[in-house]
């Protein structure tokens, strides 16, 4: 998704890789919930 790519670019520019990984895991959970609602 475009939003995810943009978000990753921001995170990489900030150099906070651990945060990017944490957010990625949270996003996976949110996506599963979102898909369940679709």
C-alpha positions in Angstrom: 0.0 0.0 0.0 1.2 3.5 -0.7 0.6 4.7 2.8 2.8 1.9 4.3 5.6 2.7 1.9 5.5 6.4 2.8 5.4 5.6 6.5 8.5 3.3 6.1 10.4 6.1 4.3 9.7 8.5 7.2 10.8 5.9 9.7 14.0 5.1 7.9 14.8 8.8 7.5 14.4 9.0 11.3 16.6 5.9 11.7 14.2 4.3 14.1 14.1 0.7 12.8 12.8 -0.9 15.9 9.8 1.4 15.9 9.1 0.5 12.2 9.1 -3.2 13.1 6.8 -2.7 16.1 4.4 -0.6 14.0 4.5 -3.3 11.3 3.4 -6.0 13.7 0.6 -3.8 15.0 -0.5 -3.0 11.4 -0.7 -6.7 10.6 -3.1 -7.1 13.5 -5.2 -4.1 12.5 -5.3 -5.4 8.9 -6.7 -8.7 10.0 -9.4 -7.0 12.0 -10.1 -4.6 9.1 -10.3 -7.5 6.7 -12.7 -9.2 9.1 -15.0 -6.2 8.9 -15.0 -6.0 5.1 
